[in-house]
Amino acid sequence: MSTINSETDTIAACATPSGEGALAIIRISGSETSNIIKSCFKPKTRPPVKYNYMTLGYLIDPVTGSIIDEVFCVQYRAHHSYTCEDSAEFFCHGSPIIVGAALEMLRRMGARPAEPGEFTRRAFLNGRIDLTSAEAVCALIRSQTDRAARIAFRQMEGALRRQIEGVKQNIIAISAEIESRLDFPEEELGEANRPRLIDAIENVRQTIKSQIEQGMRSRIFQKGARVVLVGHPNTGKSSLFNALLRAERAIVTPHPGTTRDSIEATVDLRGCPVTFVDTAGIRESAGEVEQLGIERAKAEMHRADLLLFILDNSLPLFEEDRFIYRNLPSVPYVIVLNKIDLPAQLCIEKEPMFEAAIPIARVSALTGKGLEDLEGIICGALRAEPANEEDALIINERHQSLLERARDFLKRAADAFRNGVPDELAMMDMREAHKAIADIIGDEIDEEVLDQIFSRFCIGK
């Protein structure tokens, strides 16, 4: 939050994308909302504006008396609105001129422009949602596939919060038992309880470990993956690129070296947003222009989450193939044998340089045979196949860091009990683990962290 702005200010912003459209929604929130509405909104009907009902009327500039637009207005009472503050929304025509005039008028009436994510920030600060639900709002807005949207919506409804609350309550219960050992040393709860406390702590650690693993599997559905096609010229990379996209994006000719610039496109691959990148064919000797394309291809290889190493199944292995393989970066890869519609000349299993554990896909970009199998192999290599979508969680970098911190402090606490360390030291580790977990849902959170989280939101949300 800007140092010159206050969380008690009344704020306003357009909640719909900028530009022309059928409608635009202007949102207001804060203690002065009701007074502003009385000054600038004139209902067409005689009864006063009713809360939670749409009312047709005119948005008026109180200074000049001029009509800005014919609008619908909805007012919400505090604790029944998104922000838990007095709020209102105007539904006006989607003209940038009208929206600009309305926001300028509201600014003069005392509603300052909202900062990115400020409405959701107020919903969090006023207790309507926890921090994981607030972050899920942003994740939902940025979802690129149906699956990502469903996962984000579940989290917005509290899926992650419920799991984190369960972990927190377990830590509190264990901590209470340790505290009782410290408060009543004469009771000699003693050594017999140590193995049980260790088991309880390890159970919580295992739960956190599972949450981290679930989150890492699901994160790809939100951030997507970059899959780069590489190979020597004329192996059919561009044809395979088009086949994976189900569209003719790359130029395909029988002449080697046709692709000079990298071409990319994003598709929904079984719920995961995957960006496929077609690159120039790589060979040791090439002309100046083609060499530029090869250098770009090498750069793309280093940016990839997964490489598809394309080989021509209708020809024996070339020295260029060996050269590319030897120079692959440390990125996971899949070997793709293309052109299986032609008589086979390549026996990949007899090539000693290839690792036995590397996935192999056999496809024909021309006929489409093997494409579904290739897509499954890609999803498997990207770990984009959660066993159960109900278990999927969006664990962002902040969550993961805090979960790992809690896991590590719990290990220290368990080790302290194993090694006979005084209970006071184990209790310190338990407190740190509790704080890390509480920070995830926002029980205790630093203002700078909030600024960082909500700065990623769009204005108006």
Phi, psi and omega in degrees: 000132179302143182294338181270351179255154181237150178285356175263355178294153166276134187236158178214149177194158173277127184265358179250160182301149179290159181107179182286147178190170179296318182223157169226147179245124177251127187250139177232143177210138178140174188294336182268005184305311184298317180295321180295317180298318179299328184277327190244357181241125180245106181295148176284332180266156184289319181300152179292164179297131178261141179294142177069012176240145174282134178234128179276138179185198182245137171270120190238143172278112185297335182285313184262340183080001182281147178278127177275317181190160169273127189221163163261141179235136174234128176251144179234136175284154174305146181074356172237014180244173180300321183268355188063026174235165169303128186217165176205159175224135173254132174253104184243177175291144188278051176263129177303328179294314180294315180299315179298317180295320180295315180294323178294318177297317180295325177297316179293335179277355176112004178260104182287157177299133180288149174275165179305130176071010188290329178294316179291325176301317179293324176300321178290310183296331180270006172084009180287323180224159174269177187290326179293324177292322177298315179295327179292332175301313179296319179297321179295316180299323184269003182300137181254350180223163178300319183295316178299321180294319180295318179296315180296321181294318178301320181289323177297329179277359172110012183299313180289320180303317182297320179293317181294321178299321178298316178297316182299317181295324177295319178296319179298318181296316179295317180298322179297322179291321178294319179300321180294327176295324180284323184283332184232064182298334182291341179288341179051057175297327159049208194295328183298332181276344185301310180301322180292320177295319178299315179298319180296317179295317181295326177297319178294318178301319180294321177298315179296318178301317179295321178296319178298315181295317177300316182295320180293324177292323185276339185301328183296332179292337179267311185272341180081181181219154181247117182244119187252130177270125180228156179163174179280166184302142173073024173273356180094025180300312183293323177296319179292321176303311179297321181294319179293328179276345188057037181203154179269089179260322183260144177287132181241124175221163177284357184269131179294150176082017180296317181281118179252317179261150174289138178240137181224153176204147183253135179231161174272103181256096179054041177093353181252128176287108183248127175263112176271139182235118175268129185240166177295144175297138184262127173212159187289322181249122181208159177291173186299314182293316180296326180296325176299318177297322179295319179296322177293322178299317180296321178295320179296324179301322182285340179271351190285150167273334180206141176252139168254107181271105188271127175238149179272110183291343183270001181227153175293166181294131179267161175296329177298323177298316180296320179299314180296315182299318180295335185253014176294137177288175181281068180231139177305145181216160176235136174273126180244116176268107183266164177069042178286355174285348178257160178304135184284135175239354186244124175249093188296328183294338181267003179268109187293340185285340182275136179289139185296330186277354183288131179297143179235131177242139178245120186220164166235109178296333182288313184263343183089358180296134177085357183295318180297320177297319179298317179299319177296320178295319178299313180298320178295317180294328178274357183058041183258034180229073178299140184300324184215121182299333178295337179271352186290137179228148173266099177260104180278181184299323179295312179301313184299317180299317181288322177297317179295323178296315178298315179303315183292321179290327176294323176297318179298320179295316179297318179296325179299318178292322180296323187265007177072022178290147179306143182302330181302321181288320176297322180295324177299319179293322178296322178296319179295321178297318179297317180298318180298317180293318180297326180295332181298314182269357173090020176299318177226117185216142180281144181301322180294324178294318177300316178303316182294318181294310188279346176293342180279348182282164172277159175290137180100355179243000000 
